[in-house]
Amino acid sequence: MKIKIIHLIYGLANGGAETSLYNLVKYQSGKNNIEYTVISLGLNRSTFNGTVDYYKDRLEQEGARVVKVDILHHPFKSFRIVRREMKSANLVCSWMYYSNLIAYYIAKFSSASNLIWFVRHADLSKENNNKLTLLANKICARKSKSKRIKRIVYNGELSRKIHEAVGYDKTKSSSVNNGCDLDIYKFNPDSRKKVYSQLGIDENRKIMLSVARYSKIKDVPLFISSLARLKKGHPELVGVMCGMKIEESNAELVSMIKDNGLVIGEDIFLLGRRNDLPDLFSASEIYVLHSAGEAFPNTLIQAMSCECLCVATNVGDVSNIISKDVIVPPQNSDEMVDKIDFVLRLPDNEKAKIRKQNSENVQEKFNIKNIVLTYESFFSEDKG
């Protein structure tokens, strides 16, 4: 007998939650007879995540049924459609605060009683969140006690601890890591020549890589200032940055780079959004995670899987992902520079050992196929 599962999500742009949902569908084991319907609420984050329907066709190609509504402009029609879909499902999974609240309130007016909330935030500071997000989270904390909500799945242990501390029901908690597609994110010895040729970088130089959208919480200034300081002792170093709004049309970013004495196209390259991350990771000497806040950074395990050296700020579940020897406090330029300098000066044999350990660590702990099996065990238990 089929298990009918609905995933309610704010939109289908190219973001972390959307990617995790897509992976659930793509890598389903087949051990459970699951039929997926994905409902997009139309609350897209297109301003920084690119194409608003990035995952729509991809989900359909993997066998999921996709239903789109526009809850902002057509709330009553959207309500009826979502309510009808939820009534026919064995289980309703909702993603992030707004979707979680919408699923809860619609469930009150339907026969739906089996809800799973997915929470992917790990920073509730006023500095890095708007008032509406914090209000939604506060309401979610109160509603988490409802019998309709069977389970709350957090994106890592830190996320769980933070939300339980503000009132989320502790009896319903589960935490799951993000996973990495080991068939896609793996070291390619040909990538270096390919990337260096595309960018026009001299073969004697070494890439320090950033993969992050231009956002306050990603702390792009930390990467740029660190690069500028490191180049004094490592003139061979060249910065490569990619992500939404990481481009020369971003006047604020360009000004920041110039203020740090760096030259675009020589000291640093701004690539915008890219679809060749495995090549970039494989071609880089070191990947730097410079965020001020994260729950579980996908890019870190992707870089590690591609045998890239890494240094990361101590955000989210980073301490459970990579060696503490390469972790620095967030927003600390001095320690970031010191740690990157230390890694760059390691003997080649030590670097090779770390690269191999990084890849093996991801294979052991973060294989996407194993992560999906964990989710499917929840679905089997909670379907009612």
N, C-alpha and C positions, 0 to 999 in steps of 0.2 A: 504494500500500500504506500502511495506517495505521501511524503511529508510536504505540505504546502507552506512555504515560508515567504513572508513579505519583508523586504528591506526598505525602510522609509528613510530617505536621505534628502538633504536640502537641495542638492544639485548634483550634476555629473561632470563637473570640471575636473581638471587634473590636479587634485590635491591628495593629501595623505589618507583621509578617510575613504575617499572615492577609490583610491588605489587598493586599499585593504579589502573593500567590498568586491572590487573586480577580481582580486586574487582568490577570494572565497569561492566565487563562481567558477573561475578558470581552473582552479586546482582541486575541485571537489573530487573526493576519492572514489565515488561510485559505490562505496560500501553502504551508504544510506540513500534510499530512493527519494531524493530531494528535488522539489520543483520550485525554482526561484522566480519571484516577481519583484522587480525593483521599481519603486515609486519615487520619482524625482519631484520635489515640491516646488522647484523653480526658484529657490533662494540661492541663486548661483553666486559664486565668489569670482566672477570673471575679471574683476579689476586687477587681481594679481595671480590668477591661476590659468589664464589663457582661455581656450575654447570652452564655452559653457557646457557643451554636450560631448566633451572629449570621450567619455566612456560609454555613451549610449550605444553606438554601433558595435563596439567591442564586447559589451555585455550581451547583446543580442546574438553576436557570432558565437558566443560561448553557451548559448542555449537559454539565457534568461529572458523573461518577458519584461519589457520596460514600459511603464506607464508614466506619462508626464502630465503634471498639473501646474497651474499658476496660482499658488495660494495667496499671493499678495494682491493680484488684480482680479481674481475670480474666487474669493474665499468660499462662498456657499457651494458653488459647483464643485470645487476641489474637495471640500468637506464630504460631499455626497459620494464622490468617486472613491476617496480613500476609505470612507466608512464601509462602502460596499465591498471593496477588496479585502479589508480587514476581517469582515464577517465570515469570509470563506476560507480564511487561513488557519493553519494549525498553530502558527507562531508568527509574531510580528517583531522584527528587529529594527530598532531605530538608532540613528547615528548622530551624535553630538546634541548639545543642549536643546536647540530649537526643535529639532526633529523629535527628540525625546518627549518634550512637553506636548507637542502636537499629537504624537501617538497616544500619550496618556489621556488627553482630553477627548480625542475621538473615540478611544476605547470605552470611555464612560457612556457614550451614546450608541454603542454597538454591543454585540455579544462577545467581542474580543476580550480575553482575559489573560492571555499568555504573551507578555511583553518582555523583551530583552533590550536593555539600554546599553549602547556602546558609548563610552566616555573616553575621549582621546586627548584631553587637556591635562597639563601638569603645572600650570602657572596661573594662579588666581590673584596675582598682584594688580593693584589699581594702575600701576605704571604701564603694564603691558596688555591691559584689557579695557574695552569700553564699558560704560555703565550698563548697557543693555545685556551684554554677555554675562556680567556678574550678577545682574538681577535674574536672568534666566537660570543661572546655576543655583542661585539661592532658592528659587521656587522648586527646581528639580530636587534639591536636597530634602525639602519638605515632602514632596510627592513620592519620593523613593520608598517610603514606608508602605505604599499601597500594595494590596494583595495582587493587583493586576500585574505588577512587575515581578517577574520570577527571578531575574538575574541582572546584575550590573557588571558589565565586562569592561575593565579598565585597560588602557594602553600602557601597560607596565606597572610595576609595583609602586613607584613614586606617585603616579596618578591616583592609584587606589588610596594610599595613605593620605594624600592631600584632600581628597573628596570625603573620605570618612571623617576626617578632622572637622569638616564644616557641616556634618550632619547627615551624610548619605548612609543608608541602611547597611550596616556592616555584615548582616547575616546573608546578604545577597551577592557579596563581592566575589569576583573572579578577576584575575589579571592575566593577560596574554601578550607576549612579545609580538612585534612585527616580524615578518618573515622575508627572506630574500630568495629570489629565483636564481638558483645556482647554475642553471643552464644559460642564463643571460649575463649575470654578473660574475664573470670569471676573467682571469688574466689572459690577455691576448698579446703575445710578443710583437705582433705587427702594428699595434696601435700607436706606439711611440713615433715611428716614422710617419705614419699617416697624419697624426695630429700636428706634429712639428711642421710637416710640409704644408698643411692647410693654413696654419697660422703664420708661417714664415719665421719660425723660431730657430735660432742656431742650435745645432745638435749638442753643443757643449753646455747649454743652459739646462736648468732644472726647474720643473713646474711645481709651484705651490698652488694648490687648487682649492677653490671655494665653490660650493653648490648650494645656493640659497637665494630666495626671492629678496627683493629690496623691501625690508620691513624692519621696524624698530626692534622687534623681538629677536631678529636674526643678527643684530649687532654687526652690520657690515663695516662700520668704522674701525672695529677691533682688527679685522683682517687687514684692512688697508694700512693702518698705522703700524701694525706688526710687520708687514711686508717692507714698508719704508725703512724701518729700523734694522731689519735683518739684512737688507741689501748692503749695508755698510760692511758687514763681515762676510757676506755671501753674495758677491756681485754677480755670480752666475744664476741667481734666483730670479725667476720671472713669475708674476702672478697671473693666474687664469681664473676668471670668475664667470659663472653662468647662473641663470635664474631669471624669473620674471622681473622686469624693470632694471636688470643689470645690463645696461646698454648706454651708448653715448648720447642718446636723446634724453637721458635722465640728468638734467642740469645740476641737481644737488649732488649726485654721485660724482660727476665729472669735476665739480668744484672741490669736493673732498679729496679726490685723487691728486689734483694739482696742488692743493694746500699741503699735501704730504710729500711734495717734490717728485712725484712719479709721472712718467710720460705714458699715455695710452698708446698702445701699439708697439711699445718698446719695453717698458718695465711691467706693464700690466695689460691684459686683454679682456674686454667685456663682450661676452658671447650671447647674452640674452638667454632665452629658453633653448634647451638642447635636447635632442633625442638620442645622443650617442654617449651617454654617461659611462658605459663600460669601457669605451675607448679612452675617454678622458681620465678615468681612474687608472687604467692600465698604463697610460703615458706619463702619469705624474709621479714626481719624487715623493710628495707628501700631500695628504688631504687634511684640511683644517676645518673642523666644526667649531664655529665661533659664536654660536647662539647664546643669547641671554636666557632663553627658556625653550624647552622642548619637552615632549612626553617621552617618545621613543624615536630617535632620529634614524629614519630609513637610510639616509645617505651614508651614515657611518658604517652600517653593516654592508652596504653595497660596495663602498670603498675597500673595506677589509676583505670582502670576498674576491675582489680584483687584485689582491696582494699589494695594496697600497699602504705605505707608512701613514700613520694618522696621529694627530694631536687633537684633543677635544676639550671643550669646556665641560665642567661638571654639572650638567643639566639633565633632567629626566632620569632615565635609566642608564646613562652613559657608564656609570661605575660598574654596572652588571654586564656591560658589553665588551669593554676593552681594558687593558692593563692600567692600573692606577698610575703607573710610571709615566703615562702620556696624557694625564688628565690635569687640567688647570682650573682654577676658580673662574667663573664667568666675569666678564667685564674687567679683566686684569691683564693689561697690556704687558707689564713687566714679566709676569710669569709665563704668559703665552710666548713671548719672544725667547725667553730662556729655554723653554721646553722644546720649541722648534729648533733652536740652535743646537741643543743637545742631540736631538735625533739626527739632524743633518750631519753632524760630526762623527756619528758612529762609524766604525769600520764596516766595509762592505759585507763581510761575512755575518756581522751582527744584524745588519739591515735585512739580509736575505733570510735569516732565521726568524725575524719579526714578521716579515711579509708572509712567510709560510704559516706561522702561528696564527696570524690574523685570519687567513683563509680557512684554516682548519677549525678555528673557533666558530666561525659562521656556519660551516658545514655541520658542526656538532649541535649547535644551539638554535640556529635561526633558519633552518631549511623550511621554505614556505610550505612544502607538502606536509611536514609534521605539524606546523602551526594550524593549517586547515583542518587536520584531523582533530585537534583540540576543540576548535569551534564546532565541528560536526558532532562531537560528543555532547556539547552543551545543547545543541538543537535536538538531539535524540532524547535527552533527559527532560527538556522543558516543553516539549511539544504538546503535552497534555493528553 
